[in-house]
Amino acid sequence: MDATEFRKRGKEMVDYIADYMEKIDKRQVFPDVEPGYLRPLIPDCAPQDPESFEDVFKDIEKIIMPGVTHWHSPYFFAYFPAASSFPSLLADMLCGGIGCVGFSWGSASEATLMSLLAARMKTIRRVQSEKPELTEADIMGRLVAYASDQAHSSVERAALIGGVKIKSVPSDDTFSVCGSSLKKVLDEDKSSGLIPFFFCATLGTTPCCSFDKLLELGPICNKENVWMHIDAAYAGSAFICPEFRHLLNGVEFADSFNFNPHKWLLVNFDCSAMWVKKRSDLTGAFKLEPLYLQHHHQESGLVTDYRHWQIPLGRRFRSLKLWFVLRMYGVTGLQEHIRKHISLSHQFEHLVLQDERFEICAEVVLGLICFRLKGSNELNKALLKSINDAKKIHLVPCHLREKFVLRFAICSRTVESTHIKFAWQHISQLATDLLRTWEQNHH
């Protein structure tokens, strides 16, 4: 493909993507195909001779699309939003065109891992300066990290990769961790000779979007030499609105903070932003300077070399996407987007509350509603199965204590009130059908 054909095909691809986005609501949100459906549709090996772009292009609908879950469909209410916008897609194209290997951040999971590894190194050095007789291995065996029992599984994974113990701190009846429960665990562990070194606080947990109590937790972590990392992967985007800033109170105690613009700030995947209070804590843990990567700005302090802030050496030029989106939406446009989603979530909450067969299981603060039928977990598993089998909308569940709960997340940039009403009528009708047969079969 030469530049002339690239111009032509590029325009066709933009049209295809625009059509896809405009008509996404006509596609079934979740695919009908089974794993393995691709095998008979594609040859066993790559073609010996080049094929035409037309041949490749027509296979998009025939082969690729049948297996796609449409995350940007207004009928997708699973997980959390996966952001997308036209400015971001254009910037992504430019990013691919420039094709440089940039040096900046990964995902929220990687941010947690990075902060844990930095905290580990900082603590080992501190303890060795106090007790020079201890080896690094002696200290490593006694280190403990902590997170809420509601924290994302990636926190546990970070501890696993970091080779340290991790303990979960019980959350309260609002699914938040408060100061007293953290202090209790820290005191117990210190008296057993362990060394607490890291706590991951969550703002907007994955199961139910609860918020750990930073104002209580922060001072404890600071006093006990425990690194406090804040994971605000989903909720962080909402802090662009002044009315949600109070959820961030206590951030001043944190050693590191992360949120994902690729969840809720209209920047397509991937784009995750991390701040660290003291950069030398991170760079000190990961700095290696082979001669071929040294450059003359190194000592001036004018250039921040982010390859010391992360695990991979290189990344794509993703800040372009954020820059395009911030400029073309403006703060007000992004605030409108967040506020619209939150008002839709309260609309759905209101519909659930009007139906006495259902209950809301956690406070609705942002764009997530946790709800269930009053009744057994089996009943709710059956309801979720009938919702996802019908494939009109897509939901995923969570466990809140012993309850099996349905999560309804406002996800798509194009979701409107009509989609919310449709989703609720659909869920409500399936519940009616289910309860009818359930009562016959369970009496």
C-alpha positions as CSV (number, residue, x, y, z in Angstrom):
1,M,0.0,0.0,0.0
2,D,1.5,3.3,-1.1
3,A,0.7,6.8,0.2
4,T,-2.0,7.3,-2.5
5,E,-3.8,4.1,-1.6
6,F,-3.4,4.9,2.1
7,R,-5.2,8.2,1.6
8,K,-8.1,6.5,-0.1
9,R,-8.3,3.5,2.3
10,G,-7.8,5.7,5.3
11,K,-10.9,7.7,4.4
12,E,-12.9,4.5,3.8
13,M,-11.8,3.3,7.3
14,V,-12.9,6.5,8.9
15,D,-16.3,6.2,7.2
16,Y,-16.5,2.6,8.4
17,I,-15.7,3.6,12.0
18,A,-18.2,6.5,12.0
19,D,-20.9,4.2,10.6
20,Y,-20.0,1.6,13.3
21,M,-20.3,4.2,16.1
22,E,-23.5,5.8,14.7
23,K,-25.3,2.5,14.2
24,I,-23.8,0.5,17.1
25,D,-27.2,0.4,18.9
26,K,-28.5,-1.8,16.0
27,R,-26.0,-4.5,16.8
28,Q,-26.5,-7.2,19.4
29,V,-24.4,-6.1,22.3
30,F,-23.0,-9.5,23.1
31,P,-22.0,-12.0,20.4
32,D,-23.8,-15.3,19.6
33,V,-20.7,-17.1,18.6
34,E,-18.9,-19.8,20.7
35,P,-15.2,-19.7,21.4
36,G,-13.4,-21.3,18.4
37,Y,-15.9,-19.9,15.9
38,L,-13.0,-18.3,14.0
39,R,-11.1,-21.4,13.2
40,P,-13.2,-22.6,10.3
41,L,-13.5,-19.1,9.0
42,I,-9.8,-18.4,8.5
43,P,-7.1,-20.3,6.6
44,D,-4.5,-22.3,8.5
45,C,-1.6,-20.1,7.4
46,A,-1.0,-16.7,6.1
47,P,-1.4,-16.2,2.3
48,Q,1.7,-16.7,0.1
49,D,0.7,-13.8,-2.1
50,P,-0.6,-10.4,-1.1
51,E,-4.4,-9.9,-1.0
52,S,-6.3,-6.7,-1.9
53,F,-7.5,-4.3,0.7
54,E,-11.1,-5.0,-0.5
55,D,-10.7,-8.7,0.5
56,V,-9.4,-7.8,3.9
57,F,-12.1,-5.1,4.4
58,K,-15.1,-7.3,3.6
59,D,-13.8,-9.9,6.1
60,I,-14.2,-7.3,8.9
61,E,-18.0,-7.8,9.0
62,K,-17.9,-11.4,8.0
63,I,-15.2,-12.7,10.4
64,I,-14.3,-10.2,13.0
65,M,-17.5,-8.4,14.0
66,P,-19.6,-11.6,14.8
67,G,-17.2,-12.2,17.7
68,V,-17.1,-8.7,19.1
69,T,-18.7,-7.6,22.4
70,H,-19.7,-4.0,21.6
71,W,-18.4,-2.2,24.7
72,H,-19.5,1.2,23.3
73,S,-23.1,0.1,22.7
74,P,-25.7,2.0,24.7
75,Y,-27.0,-1.5,25.9
76,F,-23.6,-2.3,27.5
77,F,-24.0,-1.9,31.3
78,A,-21.2,-4.3,32.4
79,Y,-17.9,-3.6,34.3
80,F,-17.2,0.1,34.0
81,P,-17.2,2.5,31.1
82,A,-14.6,2.0,28.4
83,A,-14.2,5.5,27.1
84,S,-14.2,6.5,23.5
85,S,-14.7,9.7,21.5
86,F,-13.9,10.9,18.0
87,P,-11.1,13.3,19.0
88,S,-9.5,10.5,20.9
89,L,-9.7,8.1,17.9
90,L,-8.1,10.8,15.6
91,A,-5.3,11.3,18.1
92,D,-4.8,7.5,18.3
93,M,-4.4,7.5,14.5
94,L,-1.7,10.2,14.8
95,C,-0.1,8.3,17.6
96,G,0.1,5.2,15.4
97,G,1.5,7.3,12.5
98,I,4.2,8.9,14.6
99,G,4.9,5.4,16.0
100,C,7.4,6.5,18.6
101,V,8.3,4.4,21.6
102,G,7.3,6.9,24.4
103,F,8.0,6.5,28.0
104,S,4.9,6.9,30.2
105,W,2.3,5.1,32.2
106,G,0.4,1.8,31.8
107,S,-2.7,0.7,33.6
108,A,-4.1,1.1,37.1
109,S,-2.9,-2.4,37.9
110,E,0.6,-1.4,36.8
111,A,0.4,1.7,38.9
112,T,-0.4,-0.3,42.0
113,L,2.5,-2.7,41.3
114,M,4.9,0.2,40.7
115,S,4.0,1.9,43.9
116,L,4.1,-1.4,45.9
117,L,7.6,-2.1,44.5
118,A,8.8,1.4,45.3
119,A,7.4,1.1,48.8
120,R,9.1,-2.2,49.3
121,M,12.5,-0.8,48.3
122,K,12.0,2.3,50.5
123,T,11.1,0.2,53.5
124,I,14.0,-2.3,53.0
125,R,16.4,0.7,52.9
126,R,14.8,2.3,56.0
127,V,14.8,-0.9,58.1
128,Q,18.4,-1.7,57.0
129,S,19.6,1.7,58.1
130,E,18.0,1.1,61.5
131,K,19.1,-2.5,61.8
132,P,22.1,-3.1,59.6
133,E,22.4,-6.7,60.8
134,L,19.2,-7.7,58.8
135,T,19.6,-8.9,55.3
136,E,17.2,-7.9,52.5
137,A,15.8,-11.5,52.6
138,D,15.2,-11.2,56.4
139,I,13.2,-8.0,55.8
140,M,11.3,-9.3,52.7
141,G,10.0,-12.2,54.6
142,R,8.4,-9.9,57.2
143,L,6.8,-7.3,54.8
144,V,3.0,-7.0,54.7
145,A,0.8,-5.1,52.3
146,Y,-2.8,-4.3,52.9
147,A,-6.0,-3.5,51.0
148,S,-9.7,-3.5,51.5
149,D,-11.7,-6.7,51.2
150,Q,-13.4,-4.9,48.3
151,A,-10.1,-3.9,46.5
152,H,-9.5,-5.0,42.9
153,S,-7.8,-8.4,42.4
154,S,-4.8,-6.5,40.8
155,V,-3.7,-5.4,44.3
156,E,-3.3,-9.0,45.4
157,R,-1.5,-9.7,42.1
158,A,0.9,-6.9,42.7
159,A,1.8,-8.4,46.1
160,L,2.2,-11.8,44.4
161,I,4.6,-10.4,41.8
162,G,6.4,-8.3,44.5
163,G,6.9,-11.4,46.6
164,V,5.3,-10.0,49.8
165,K,2.4,-11.1,52.0
166,I,-0.9,-9.2,51.6
167,K,-3.8,-9.0,54.0
168,S,-7.3,-7.7,53.5
169,V,-8.7,-5.2,55.9
170,P,-12.4,-5.7,56.6
171,S,-14.6,-3.0,55.2
172,D,-17.6,-1.6,57.2
173,D,-21.3,-1.8,56.4
174,T,-20.9,0.8,53.6
175,F,-18.1,-1.4,52.1
176,S,-15.5,1.3,53.0
177,V,-12.3,0.8,55.1
178,C,-12.1,3.1,58.1
179,G,-9.1,4.1,60.2
180,S,-9.9,1.9,63.2
181,S,-10.0,-1.4,61.2
182,L,-6.7,-0.6,59.5
183,K,-5.0,0.3,62.8
184,K,-6.2,-2.9,64.4
185,V,-4.6,-5.0,61.7
186,L,-1.4,-3.0,61.7
187,D,-1.0,-3.3,65.5
188,E,-1.6,-7.0,65.5
189,D,1.0,-7.5,62.7
190,K,3.6,-5.3,64.3
191,S,3.3,-7.2,67.6
192,S,3.9,-10.4,65.7
193,G,7.2,-9.0,64.3
194,L,5.9,-8.2,60.8
195,I,6.6,-5.0,59.0
196,P,3.6,-3.2,57.5
197,F,4.8,-1.2,54.5
198,F,2.0,-0.6,51.9
199,F,-1.7,0.1,51.9
200,C,-3.9,0.5,48.8
201,A,-6.9,2.7,49.4
202,T,-9.7,2.6,46.9
203,L,-11.9,5.4,45.7
204,G,-14.7,3.8,43.8
205,T,-14.3,0.0,44.4
206,T,-15.0,-2.3,41.4
207,P,-17.9,-4.3,43.1
208,C,-20.0,-1.3,44.4
209,C,-18.1,1.9,44.0
210,S,-17.5,2.5,47.7
211,F,-14.9,4.9,49.0
212,D,-12.3,4.2,51.6
213,K,-12.1,6.9,54.4
214,L,-8.9,8.7,53.4
215,L,-9.0,11.3,56.1
216,E,-8.9,8.5,58.8
217,L,-6.5,6.2,56.9
218,G,-3.9,8.8,55.7
219,P,-2.6,10.0,59.1
220,I,-2.3,6.4,60.3
221,C,-0.3,5.4,57.2
222,N,2.0,8.5,57.5
223,K,2.6,7.9,61.2
224,E,3.4,4.2,60.7
225,N,5.7,4.6,57.6
226,V,3.1,2.8,55.5
227,W,3.0,3.9,51.8
228,M,-0.6,4.9,50.9
229,H,-1.5,4.4,47.3
230,I,-4.9,5.5,46.1
231,D,-6.6,3.5,43.3
232,A,-9.3,5.8,41.8
233,A,-9.4,4.0,38.4
234,Y,-13.0,4.6,37.7
235,A,-14.1,7.3,40.1
236,G,-11.1,9.6,39.5
237,S,-12.7,11.1,36.4
238,A,-15.6,12.4,38.4
239,F,-13.3,14.6,40.4
240,I,-13.3,17.0,37.4
241,C,-16.7,18.1,38.8
242,P,-16.5,20.3,41.9
243,E,-19.5,18.6,43.5
244,F,-17.5,15.3,43.8
245,R,-14.2,16.8,45.0
246,H,-15.1,16.1,48.6
247,L,-14.6,12.4,47.8
248,L,-10.9,13.2,47.3
249,N,-10.4,14.8,50.8
250,G,-7.4,13.3,52.4
251,V,-5.5,12.8,49.1
252,E,-2.8,15.0,50.6
253,F,-1.7,12.0,52.8
254,A,-1.1,9.7,49.8
255,D,2.2,8.7,48.4
256,S,0.8,7.8,45.0
257,F,-2.5,8.2,43.2
258,N,-3.9,6.7,40.0
259,F,-7.0,7.1,37.8
260,N,-7.9,5.9,34.3
261,P,-9.1,8.5,31.8
262,H,-9.8,5.4,29.5
263,K,-12.7,4.5,31.8
264,W,-14.8,7.6,32.1
265,L,-13.0,10.6,30.5
266,L,-13.6,9.9,26.8
267,V,-10.1,8.8,26.0
268,N,-10.0,5.4,24.3
269,F,-8.0,2.5,25.8
270,D,-5.4,2.7,27.1
271,C,-4.6,5.8,29.1
272,S,-4.0,5.7,32.8
273,A,-2.6,8.6,34.9
274,M,-0.4,8.2,38.0
275,W,1.0,10.8,40.4
276,V,3.6,10.2,43.0
277,K,4.4,12.5,45.9
278,K,8.2,12.0,45.9
279,R,9.5,11.0,42.5
280,S,12.9,9.8,43.9
281,D,11.0,7.0,45.7
282,L,10.0,5.5,42.3
283,T,13.1,6.3,40.3
284,G,15.3,5.1,43.1
285,A,13.7,1.7,43.0
286,F,14.0,1.2,39.2
287,K,16.9,3.3,37.9
288,L,19.4,1.6,35.6
289,E,21.5,3.7,33.3
290,P,23.1,1.7,30.4
291,L,25.4,3.9,28.3
292,Y,23.2,3.6,25.2
293,L,20.2,5.2,27.0
294,Q,22.1,8.1,28.6
295,H,21.6,11.6,27.3
296,H,23.0,15.0,28.0
297,H,19.8,16.4,29.7
298,Q,20.1,13.8,32.3
299,E,21.7,15.8,35.1
300,S,20.0,19.2,34.4
301,G,16.7,18.2,36.1
302,L,14.8,19.8,33.2
303,V,13.8,16.4,31.8
304,T,11.7,13.8,33.6
305,D,12.7,10.4,32.2
306,Y,9.6,8.3,32.7
307,R,11.2,5.0,31.9
308,H,12.4,4.9,35.5
309,W,8.7,5.2,36.6
310,Q,7.4,1.9,35.1
311,I,8.0,-1.7,34.1
312,P,8.0,-1.6,30.3
313,L,10.8,0.4,28.7
314,G,8.6,1.9,26.0
315,R,5.1,2.9,25.4
316,R,3.0,4.6,22.7
317,F,2.6,8.3,22.5
318,R,-0.7,8.2,24.4
319,S,-0.7,11.7,25.9
320,L,-1.8,12.9,22.5
321,K,-5.2,11.4,23.0
322,L,-5.6,13.1,26.4
323,W,-4.5,16.4,24.9
324,F,-7.0,16.2,22.0
325,V,-9.9,15.3,24.2
326,L,-9.1,17.9,26.8
327,R,-8.9,20.6,24.1
328,M,-11.9,19.5,22.1
329,Y,-14.3,18.9,24.9
330,G,-13.0,21.5,27.4
331,V,-13.5,21.0,31.1
332,T,-17.2,21.9,30.7
333,G,-17.8,19.3,28.1
334,L,-16.2,16.6,30.2
335,Q,-18.2,17.7,33.3
336,E,-21.4,17.5,31.3
337,H,-20.5,13.9,30.2
338,I,-19.9,12.8,33.8
339,R,-23.0,14.6,35.1
340,K,-25.2,13.1,32.4
341,H,-24.0,9.6,33.3
342,I,-24.6,10.2,37.0
343,S,-28.1,11.5,36.4
344,L,-28.9,8.4,34.3
345,S,-27.7,6.2,37.2
346,H,-30.0,8.0,39.6
347,Q,-32.8,7.5,37.0
348,F,-32.2,3.7,37.0
349,E,-31.9,3.7,40.8
350,H,-35.3,5.4,41.0
351,L,-36.9,2.8,38.7
352,V,-35.5,0.0,40.9
353,L,-36.8,1.6,44.1
354,Q,-40.3,1.9,42.7
355,D,-40.5,-1.9,42.3
356,E,-40.9,-3.5,45.7
357,R,-39.6,-6.9,44.4
358,F,-36.1,-5.4,44.1
359,E,-33.5,-3.9,46.5
360,I,-30.6,-1.5,46.1
361,C,-27.5,-3.0,47.8
362,A,-25.0,-0.1,48.0
363,E,-25.3,3.7,48.0
364,V,-25.4,5.1,44.4
365,V,-22.7,7.8,44.3
366,L,-21.5,7.9,40.7
367,G,-22.6,5.8,37.7
368,L,-23.0,2.3,39.2
369,I,-26.1,0.8,40.7
370,C,-25.9,-2.5,42.6
371,F,-29.3,-4.1,42.8
372,R,-31.0,-7.5,43.2
373,L,-34.3,-9.3,43.5
374,K,-35.2,-9.7,47.2
375,G,-34.6,-13.4,47.6
376,S,-32.0,-16.1,47.3
377,N,-28.7,-15.9,45.4
378,E,-29.9,-18.7,43.2
379,L,-32.9,-16.6,42.1
380,N,-30.6,-13.7,41.2
381,K,-28.1,-15.9,39.4
382,A,-31.1,-17.1,37.3
383,L,-32.2,-13.5,36.6
384,L,-28.7,-12.5,35.5
385,K,-28.5,-15.6,33.3
386,S,-31.9,-14.8,31.6
387,I,-30.7,-11.1,31.1
388,N,-27.4,-12.1,29.5
389,D,-28.9,-15.0,27.5
390,A,-31.5,-12.6,25.9
391,K,-28.5,-10.5,24.7
392,K,-30.5,-7.3,24.6
393,I,-28.3,-5.7,27.3
394,H,-25.2,-6.9,29.0
395,L,-24.5,-7.0,32.8
396,V,-22.0,-8.6,35.2
397,P,-22.5,-9.5,38.9
398,C,-20.5,-9.0,42.1
399,H,-20.6,-10.5,45.6
400,L,-21.3,-8.0,48.4
401,R,-20.6,-10.1,51.5
402,E,-22.8,-13.2,51.1
403,K,-25.2,-11.6,48.5
404,F,-25.0,-12.2,44.8
405,V,-25.7,-8.8,43.3
406,L,-26.3,-7.4,39.8
407,R,-24.2,-4.4,38.7
408,F,-25.7,-1.9,36.3
409,A,-23.0,0.5,35.2
410,I,-23.7,3.5,33.0
411,C,-21.0,3.0,30.3
412,S,-21.5,4.2,26.8
413,R,-20.8,7.8,25.7
414,T,-24.1,7.6,23.7
415,V,-26.4,6.2,26.3
416,E,-29.6,8.1,26.8
417,S,-32.6,8.0,29.1
418,T,-34.5,5.8,26.5
419,H,-31.8,3.1,26.8
420,I,-32.1,3.2,30.6
421,K,-35.9,2.8,30.4
422,F,-35.6,0.1,27.9
423,A,-33.1,-1.8,30.1
424,W,-35.3,-1.5,33.2
425,Q,-38.5,-2.7,31.3
426,H,-36.5,-5.6,29.9
427,I,-35.1,-6.6,33.4
428,S,-38.4,-6.1,35.0
429,Q,-40.3,-8.3,32.5
430,L,-37.6,-11.0,32.7
431,A,-38.0,-10.9,36.5
432,T,-41.8,-11.3,36.2
433,D,-41.4,-14.3,34.0
434,L,-38.7,-15.8,36.2
435,L,-40.7,-15.3,39.5
436,R,-43.7,-17.0,37.9
437,T,-41.8,-20.2,37.0
438,W,-39.6,-20.0,40.1
439,E,-42.6,-20.1,42.4
440,Q,-44.1,-23.1,40.6
441,N,-40.9,-25.0,40.7
442,H,-39.9,-24.2,44.2
443,H,-43.1,-25.1,46.0
